Amino acid sequence: MSRDIREVIRDEPLVRGRLLELLAGGPLTVPELAASSGLPEGEVMVWMMGMRKYGYVAEEKGTTGDGYYRYAAVRRS
């Protein structure tokens, strides 16, 4: 069962920080981030799309052998 959208929004600063901490070690795919964070893959995908839209992460060119993009944290001023 998916979480209520209000709960997801409330957790935004915490989750964004946790995902960016994981990406500090280098680029990761959504499944890798989900496994490391304990969050469901679908939720991680939503977070990554939002973080990409607002310039927190960027996709690396090309995909892994499994067809996943790797995401890297973007240095923000």
Helices and strands as residue ranges (DSSP letters): H 5-10, H 12-23, H 30-37, H 41-53, E 57-59, E 71-73
